[in-house]
Amino acid sequence: MTRIVAEPISTEAFAPFGDLIDISGAPDKIINQGQCGRYHDRARMDFGDADAGISLFNANPRELPYLLEMVERHPDGSQAFIPMTHQSFLVIVAPDEEGQPGRPCAFITHPGQAVNYHRGTWHGVLTPLYAPGLFAVVDRIGEGPNLEEHWFSTPYEVVDR
């Protein structure tokens, strides 16, 4: 079994797969009577000809080491995962290599960060590391299938640094 070391996530390392959504840098605008910083337009949402929807996911927490057996992608729309608790979670992505996932890489978010997978990005399932695993998910709501799964013939083991 091949090991993948989960690294702390960064905007630069995650950029080939999507957007890291956080409050780094100065706010774009101060609003609400000077009591709130707005960090504006932090993700490139893409739903094609469909609508955007907001769903709530309540996932069971997982542990490291984590057995990665499958990745999935959504060819018709982006998908954002926004934790509703102040906990880290595991993010697994893989480059596309002629329609198949390449070697996966793994990241661990910092509390308060969210991710947006770009359309067609291979990614692992929602993997909170702590309970509750409550997330708001913004993704495509529309006709037709928008899910492809790939099961690895040999699973990977994701470990902490």
N, C-alpha and C positions, 0 to 999 in steps of 0.2 A: 504494500500500500504506500502510495506517495504522500508525503507530508506537505502541507501548506501552512506557512507561518502567518498568522493574522497580525497585520501591522496596524498601527494607529492610522486612521483615515486622514487624508489631506485633500485639499481642493485639486492640487496638481496630479496626485496619484490616481484620483477617482475620475478626472476629467474625460478620459477616453470612453467611460461607461455612462456618465451622467453628471448630475449637478449635486455637489455637497451644499446643503441648505443650512446656514448657520448665521450667527450675528457677528461675524468677524468684521473688523474695520469699523469705521464711524458710520452711524446711521445715515441713510439718504435724506431723511427729513425728521424733524422733531414735530410731533403732533399731540393732540389731546391735552391742550393747555400746558404744553411743555413737559408733560409727564411720561411720554412714550417715544422711543426711537423706532422709526419705521425703516426696516431693511427691505427695500423694495425690489420686486421682480427677481427673486433669487433662483428661479428654475425655468428651464425651457420646456413648457408643457406642450405636448403634441398629440392631438386626438384625431387627426385626419378629418374625415367627414362626419365624425360622431360627436357626441356630447361628452363633457367632463362630468364625472360624478364623484361624490364624496361618500366613502363607505367606512365603517369601523370594523377593524379586525381585532380579535382577542386571541392571541397565540400563546401556546404553552412555552415557557422558557426552556432553553436548551443549555447544555454545558459544553465546555471545552475539555478535552478534545471532542470534536464534533465530526461525525461521519457524514461526508458529502457524497450522496449517491446520485443526485439528480439536480439539474438546473433547468430553468424555463426561460421563455422570452415571450414578449407580446409584440408581434410584428406590426400591429395597427395603432399603437399608442404608447405614450410614455406612462410611467407609473411612479408616483411619489409615496414614500412611507414616512409618516410624521408621527414620532412617538408622542403619546399623551401622558407620559411620565418622564421624570428626569433621570433616565437610565441609559446606559450604553447598550448597543445591540451589534450583532455580527452581520456584516455585509459581505456577500460572496458574489463575484462577477467573473466573467470569462470573455475573452475576445472572440469574435466570430471568425472562423477559419473555413471559408467556402461553405457556409450554411450549418456548420457544426461548431460546438464550443471548443475553444483552445484550452490551454492550461489555466485553470481557475486561479484567482488571487483572492485574498480575504483581508478585510479591514475591520477594525473595531471603532465604532463612533465614540465621540465624547458625549457626555450628557448634554442634551439641548440641541443636538444636531439631527438633521433629517437627510434623506437622500431622494433623488429623483432619477430613476433609470430612464435613459433615452429609449425611444422606440427601437425595438429589435435587439436590445441588450440582453445577453444571457446572464441570468442571475439566480442565486439560490433562493430558497423559500424564506419567508419572514422568520428571522431567528433572533428573538429577544434572548438576552442572557439573564434577565431578572424578571420576576413577577411584579406586577401584572404586565402582560405583554400587549397592552392596549395601544393601537395605532389608528390614526386617521389615514386613509389611503385615497389619493386622488388619481383616478384613472379613467380610461375610455369606457363609456357606456354606449353600446351600439349593436347593430346587427352583425352576425357572422362570427366565426371563431377568431379568437385573438389570443390563443395560448398554444405554444409549442413546448413540449418537454423533451429533454434528452437525459437518458439514464446511462451513467458511466458503466462500462464493463468491469472496471476495477475502481472501487470507491477511493476517494481521497480522505485523508485525516487532517482536519484543520486544528492547529494547536496555537496556544498563546505564545508570545515571544519568550 
